[in-house]
């Protein structure tokens, strides 16, 4: 298991490239998965699209928990593998998956029990509640499978294997793409299930993905082993997992919250600016794919090398990564700025919306290089067992800089001022992240970092 993919010995740049290319495919697959669901559901009408939109806060919370647990698994498993504790790593992954399953089942049961008051509180009308129920009931039943698959894939990535998770995600997306129209519209022998069909298509794709992930983890790679019931071990491993997972899950939740505040500021001035900002966010998710893919590769790389007692190699990987994303994103900006108007035209033909979206494309991506640096450093801090520092970095970026600057910008220059607050913030925080990367090191005391060894 140790150094199977060269994370401890092969050239840093080559290893990170080999890991990041499949990660890019995986991210594109997830984006495509959500886009396919939205496209087919939109064919059912505005009410159906509104109903599925109301589910976003619930799905965001559960997937954020899965992302947080996955971050804890990637960090801790990477360290255990790097330090040569393969048997302990297998048991740790078992305990992490057990916690993931139990936690998601509890949340699913609570969601089903509190369905009506929960969605009424979110603002859903009585007419939309039956539609939301049709989608959410099968989704809540199946979501523990999604969480297990997400966490299991992080176990594979912790070894340096990013190709297998990417292939699993691609197959799941293909299955969802095929089943969505069949089950939503009742094509051929399939019944017309509409929103329920969209949820069932997703659940079936999760079943296949979990089966493949389990096969790789248990049978082919021998990364997972069962263990006897031991509450002392559970508590030790779960505390170790939560040390990374809790801040990582919270960090995944605060970005949509900050974007919602920006949208509220824009909505007070011009609703077309809100639409432009929403389109810009979707474009941003595509333009930052390289930075996101590289950040997913940095965590297991750094974790394994720290576990193996190679801190210099770990820090060098972080520095190489932030310099690369700065150069890459800056070079990507040049043709994008020149083609701002044609790119904006792909989203709308409304003249006012085009004006704001063109402005967005001309100025905000200029700071995507520094933003990529923030993303890399924030994820690397988790591998260094500094999750609170990672959370603090994003809290400062969003709530100490971006939102106050956006409020000042709204007062001083209207919509232009709000939008310009984002690249200014990212530029400042990119510089801060660079200085953090130069001095990054492990804390002298690592809370819950020692592997549990039964007496």
URJO-V762588 format. One record per run of one state. SS is the DSSP state (~ for helix, > for strand, _ for the rest). FROM is the first residue (numbers start at 0). TO is the last residue. Records with the same first field share a line. If there is no record, write none. Layout:
SS: FROM-TO ; FROM-TO
//
This chain:
_: 0-10 ; 42-44 ; 54-54 ; 82-84 ; 113-113 ; 121-124 ; 158-161 ; 185-193 ; 220-229 ; 267-269 ; 287-287 ; 307-309 ; 338-338 ; 345-349 ; 383-385 ; 439-454
~: 11-41 ; 45-53 ; 55-81 ; 85-112 ; 114-120 ; 125-157 ; 162-184 ; 194-219 ; 230-266 ; 270-286 ; 288-306 ; 310-337 ; 339-344 ; 350-382 ; 386-438
//
